[in-house]
């Protein structure tokens, strides 16, 4: 199984832009606007708000029946204290296997906590040599992100 993850710092404006990506799942701290949550408007503009991004992926199966799941998540936090915003976009690809659904949800922590775990999942439809028979695998991956801008692999299946 191929897998990888890369995390980097982003500007609040870049994190703000991620909220408008097609298919993005977006959460903002209660009582804050999106611009406030990423630190480009008061009241959080005066706080030490830091924003990060992470792209993680995992691949199951072998060519041409491989299924690749990727998640790009942007998040902002009052540094070292609590998450104020995150946006997660899930993609699912394959050579013969087409994605039939994609999902992203928080399974632990979240807005107001110092961490959150996102479960990214997808299902595929894979044709076989038998015309009326398709395989329907589904997979998930869990990654934790925190208020210090770090990412950690949690598990997959």
Buried (B, 14 or more C-beta within 10 A) or exposed (E): EEEEBEBEEBEBEEBBBBBEEEEBBBBBBEEBEBBBBBBBBEEBEEBEBBBBBBBBBBBBBEEEBBBBBBBBBBBBBBBEBBBBBBBBBBBBBBEBBBBBEBBBEBEEBBBEBBBBBBBBBBBBBBBEEEEEEBBEBBBBBBBBBBBEBEBBBBEBE
